[in-house]
C-alpha cells in the first residue's frame, strides 16, 4: 500500500473543500450584493479558522513525531537527522516535514476532523489525539515503502528484495507480539527490538525506498556536511530504527484510546492487519474473496477512523454502538470501499456494469496484443492508455499488492490469465456498488444509535474524498493519497 503524501497538492487546488453554510454568514438581508459580500466574508473567516486549526495541529504533529523519535527510536543516523531537521530554526525544517508527509497529513486530518469539532475544547481533544496518530503514521509510511516492489511471489525476488521481505516478516511478528502483550502491561524496550531487527537492514536503502529519494538524500547530505560523525550510509541503512519506532508508536496509539472496548477493537484489528500483511507477503495464490478480506484488513481505515470516533462520541453511546456491532460494521464497510478504490480506481468501480464490461474488453484486447512481446501481465499493463485503469497501472509499475492483480501480475500474457483479471475487475465493481448501498444503511443505523451524525459524516466524507482522488491519474499531484 503506497501513500505518496509528499506528492499531495496542499495549495488548495486539490484539497477537499470544507463545507460552509452561507446562512451562517448572512445578515438575512434580501439584497443579493450584500448577501454575496456576507458569504464571501464568512468564507474568508472560515478559511482563517481552518488555517488556525491546521497550524495548531501541525505544531502538535511535529512535536508528537519528535517525541516519538526521541522516546522510541534507538540512537543512530536517522534519529540524529530527524532531530536536527525538526528544529524549527533549521532552514530544512519545512522541506523535511514535507518529505515525511506531515504537512499533507495535517491538511487531510484538519479537513476531516475540523468541521466535526463543535467547540474549541473538542478541537483541542481531537488535535491531541491526531498528533499521536499522525506521528505513528509517519513511521508507517516508511514501513509501507519497504513493501514497494514485493508484489510478485518471493521466488522472483532479487537479493535486496528478499532482504526487505524477510525484514517485513520480522516486523509484522514483532508488532503483533507487542500489541498482544500490551494487555498484560508489558512493552519491549527499543534496544530489545533493535536486536530482533539487527543485521536485517544492512542491504536496504531508506533513500531508494522513499518516494522522494533524491530530495531525502540531498537533505541528509546537508546534515552530514555539518555532522560528519554520522556518515551517509549510517543514515541510509538505519531502517531498523524506524521499524522500532513504528512498533512502539503503534502501541502508543492504542494506549491513547480511553474507551476500553474501543481500544480492544482497534488493537485486535491492528493484529489482524499485520497478520494479513504477512499472508500477502508470502505471495501464495488466494481466492478473490480472501484477497478482499486481507485487503480490507491491511488498509488502515478501521483503526484510524475508529480511533477518532472515540474522540467524538460520549462513552455510553459509544458502548452501545460497539455492543450492537454498528460502529465496527460501518468501519469495515468503509475499509472495503477504500481498498477497492485504492486498487481499481473510481471510474472502473462507479461506471455502469455495461460500461465496465466494455472497458474490460478493451483492456483484454490491449493486453493480448502484447502477448509474446513482454514477459508478464504487469509489463503489458504499462501499455494501457485508459485513464480508468490508472490504479492498476500504478501497482503494476511499482509491483505492489492489488486485489485484482495478486497472483496474476507475474504471469505470462495468456487468454486464461487475462480473463481471470477482467473477471476480478467486474466482480470488484459489483461488490463496490452493493457495499456502497450497505454503507449508507449502516451509517443511518449508526447515527440513530449514537444520536449524533458526526461519526457517519466522518466515514462518508472519507470515502467521498477518495472517490474524488482516485478519479485522477496516479502520477498526478492529486492521484495518490491513501490510509
Secondary structure, 3 states (H helix, E strand, C coil): CCCCHHHCCCCCCCCCCCCCCHHHHCCCCCCHHHHHHHHHHHHHHHHHHHHHHHHHHHHHHHHHHHHHHHHHCCCCHHHHHHHHHCCCCCCCHHHHHHHHCHHHHHHHHHHHHHHHCCCHHHHHHHHHHHHHHHHHHHHHHHHHHCCCCCCCCHHHCCHHHHHHHHHHHHHHHHHHHHHHHHCCCCCCCHHHHHHHHCCCCCCCCHHHHCCCHHHHHHHHHHHHHHCCCCCHHHHHCCHHHHHHHHHHHHHHHHHCCCCHHHHHHHHHHHHHHHHHHHHHHCCCCCCHHHHHHHHHHHCCHHHHHHHHHHHHCCHHHHHHHHHCCHHHHHHHHHHHHHHHHHHHCHHHHHCCHHHHHHHHHHHHHHHHCCCCCCCCHHHHHCCCCCHHHHHHHHHHHHCCCCCCCCCCCCCCCCHHHHHHHHHHHHHHHHHHHHHHHHHHHHHHHHHHHHCCCHHHHHHHHHHHHHHHHCCCCCCCCCCCCCC
